[in-house]
Amino acid sequence: MDVIEKKVGDIIIYSLWGQILLCTENECREFFDMLAEEKSHLTVILNMSGVGYINSTGIGMIVKCLKKFRENGGRLVFCSLVPEVLKLFDIIRLTGLIEAYPDEETAIKKITGEKGGFYGQ
């Protein structure tokens, strides 16, 4: 999995590329552990436009990370979920637990208080 980091104001944005599955599990776990331990008190957007597949282990990493953000008062926001990943999140009802937007621009606007909408709104 490849990760690019950028900052927009106080928001950290990570753009992810690759698949989250068994063969990439270690590097993905390192990334999500770093997020949980070092950034969970901040506002972070995960741009998932380059992630075409997530297995159950990846879902577990995301849920664990999301829990840490909530415990530490941070905000973990998802954007640009590809249709296959969005469908998976819907099936396992994760979309009801996460904050997700159709694109990075909408996510930034929503976080900064401008008008924007969740997926499906």
N, C-alpha and C positions, 0 to 999 in steps of 0.2 A: 504494500500500500504506500502510495506517495502522498505527502502532506505539504501544503504550502500555507504559510502563516502570513497574515497581514492585519493591520490595525486600522479601524475607522473610528476616530474619537476614542472613547473608552471601550469600544467593542473589539474583541479579538475574533478574527474570522479564520477558520481552518478549512481549506478546500481539500477534499479527499478524493483520491483516484485509486481504483483497484477494487478487488473483491475482499470481503471479510469472510474468510473461511479457514479451514484447518491449516493449509500450507502457509498462510499469512498470519496465523494466530499469534505468534510471539511478538511480531512487530506491532500488530494491532493492539494487543494487550499492553505493551509498553506505552503506546500513544494514549490509550484510554486511562491507564493508571496515572500517567503524567498529568492528564487533564484533571482527574479526580483529586490528585494530591496537590498540584501547584496552581490550578486555575479555577477551582470550584467556588471561589468567593467572588468571581468576576462574571461578566456577561460574555458568553462565547457563542458564536454561530458556527455550526458545522454545515458547510456547503457540501451536500452529498451528490452533486450532479455527476461525479465521476465514479460513483459506487454502484455497480450493476447487480451485486449479489451480496447477501449477508446470510450466514448460517446461524444456527441456534446459539453457538458459542458467541458469535458477534452480537447477537441480540442481548445475551447475558451481560456482555461487557458494556453495552450502551445503557442498559437498565441500572447496572451498578454505578456507572458514572453519573447518570441522571440523579440517582438517590444521593450521591455525595454532594452534588451541586445544591440540591434542595436542603440538605443538612447544613451546608455552609453559607446559605443565603445567596448563592450565585444563580445565574440564569443560563441554561443550556438550551439553545434554540437550533432547530434543524431547518434547512431550506433546500430547495431544488432536488427533492427526492425523485428518482427515476420511477416510472410507473410500476415496475416489478417490486421495488423496495417499498413504495407507498402501499401497494396491494398487500404485501407481507405485513407491514405495520398495521393495516386495517384488519387483516385476518386475526392477528394476535391481540388486537385492540390496544396497541401501543399508541395509535394516533390520539386516543382519548387521554393519554397521560403526558404527551409531549407537546411542545409548542413548535409548530411546523408551518412554513410559508412556502409558496410556490417558487420564489426566487430570492436571491440575496438582497436585492434592492427593497423588496417588500418587507423582508425581515428587519433590515436596518431602519426603515421608516417606522415600523411598528414599535420597535424597541425605543426609538428616539421620540415616540409620541405622535408621529404623523399617522394619517389614515392608511390602513392596510387590512388585509383579511387573511384568516387561516385558510388552509386548503378547504375547498368545498363551500366557501362563503362568498 
